[in-house]
């Protein structure tokens, strides 16, 4: 199926991790970081005004509700046989 919506949902962020530990008389410090982005094409009947996102315990949950008027925008095209 081809989705005609021009705008995908794009999720972007940056992950960071800093760690320090003592080993013997030495302090070890380590830092890791990096940016990321993901794009997801939403279904045609998604309502962009009704998207919610929650981040809890390292898990991102995105809820996308259907647009109640989406069915009225669907157009059926009959294919004629030549």
N, C-alpha and C positions, 0 to 999 in steps of 0.2 A: 504494500500500500504506500502511496506517496502522500505525504502531508504537505498541504499548501501553505501552512502558516509560515510566515517569513522569519519569525523571531523564536529562537530556541530559548529554553531556560538555561542560563549559564551560572554555574556555581564556582566560585573562586575563593581562595584563601591562602594562608601561609601557615606552615607547621614549623614549630620551633621546639627545640629540646636542649636544655642546658643542664649539665651534670658536673658536680664537683665532688671529689672524694680525696681522702688523705690515705696515703699508703706509706707507712714508715714515716719519714720526715719530709715527704714530698706531697705537694698539693697537685692533683691532676684535675684539669678543667677541660671539658669537652663540650662543644657547641655544634648542633646540627640544625639546619634550617632549609626551607625550600618553598617555593610558591607552586600552586597547582590550580588548574581550571578544568572543568568538565562541562560540556554542553549536552543538553538532552532535548530532543524534539518532543514537544507536547502534542497530545492528540488534538484533533480539530475541535472537539467539543469541550476543551478545557477553558475555564473562565480565568483569565489572567488577574482579575481583580480579587479572586478568592483563593489565592495561594498562601499557605502558611508554612513556616519552617520552624522547627524546634531542634535544639542541640542539647543532648543530655547524655552524660557519661561517655562522651566520645562518639556518639551516634547522631548523625543528622537525619531527621525525619522531615520529609516534605509532603504536604497534603495538597492535592490539586482537585478542586471541585469541578463538576461538569457545569457548563453553561446551559441553563434550562431552555434558552432560545436557540440553541445550536441546531436542533432538529429542523427548525423552520428555515435555516440557511442552507440545508442540504438540497441539492438539485439533482434530480434523476434525469439522465440523458439516455434516450432509447437509441440503440445501435441498429441501423437499417442494413439489411443484407442487399447487396447489389446483384 
